[in-house]
Amino acid sequence: MSEALYDERVAPLLAEVSKICAELGMPFLALVEYEKDKRGETRVILPDEGLAMAMARGVAKFGVDIDSYLLGLIRHCNKNGIDISPSMFIGKYAATQSKEFA
């Protein structure tokens, strides 16, 4: 598939679904890889979305950049008062860092 086909055929349908989700107060994320490592995304972000949705958005945003994904996740958790201290990986890392990740 190409970006043009995605834009022409898929994106409009996803926009319609995202509009319905927004009207119903439901966070929404659709991620389509129309070519290897080339993606299209449609989303509805709501203030009360769960951590899993925020994590999925991070993967969509950062792709294979794992470090940026984890740093973004740490920032999201700190901003929203989510305790990451039990995490074997990010909890230990974040505990050693300055307020940079707040």
Order of alpha helices (4+ residues) and beta strands (2+ residues): alpha-beta-beta-alpha-alpha-alpha
